[in-house]
Amino acid sequence: MSKVCQITGKKVITGHSVSHSNIKTKRTFAPNLQDRRYYIPEEKKWVTLRVSAAGMRTINKIGIAEALKRAKAKGYLA
């Protein structure tokens, strides 16, 4: 399953693990993704989304319908 938030578009980024002796090795930073079901009252249906913690806060703030509309406009949601 893809590690991309369907609301915010957050995805895996790369960086370095830095040891005490300052040796750098490649590592990845994954977003905090959760599978969540949301009810859309306008359409009277449930939708399952893979969202980050930031995406959940966005949904709580602006509502699921508006969040889905913005995600589709930005191309994060098919």
Secondary structure, 3 states (H helix, E strand, C coil): CCCECCCCCCECEEEEEECCCCCEEEEEECCCEEEEEEEECCCCEEEEEEEEHHHHHHHHHHCHHHHHHHHHHHCCCC
